Amino acid sequence: MRVEVLKSKIHRVKITDAHLDYIGSIEIDESLMDAANLIEGEKVTVVNINNGERLETYVIKGGKNSGTVSLNGPAARKAQAGDIVIIISYASMEFEEAKSFKPTVIFPDETSNTIPV
């Protein structure tokens, strides 16, 4: 049996931009992606703390150390610059493997979208 489990989470990060006229996705600072173990094209759930909206999209790589977290395309209607979101990815694995799997969870600074040192 396979189960879906939490793989990665960026907990409470600030939306920097929302671009409606774009194909779609969420652009995330490459440093945040690396710290959270996310890859370009990976499916994520975005949960908006400010308004309760939830959406699924895919990740595109933003500039390293830029602090960028931008919702693009139709997803841009679900948040605005300054909103705080949680970005979650899941993995499908065998039940026994899932029992010992440890997800990657990061807690960026909400004001700068950087990883505290």
Buried (B, 14 or more C-beta within 10 A) or exposed (E): EEBEBBBBBBBBBBBBBBBEEBEBBBBBBBBBBBBBBBEEEBEBBBBBBEEEBEBEBEBBBBEEBBBBBBBBBEBBEBBBEEBBBBBBBBBEBEEEEBEEBEBBBBEBBEEEBBBEE
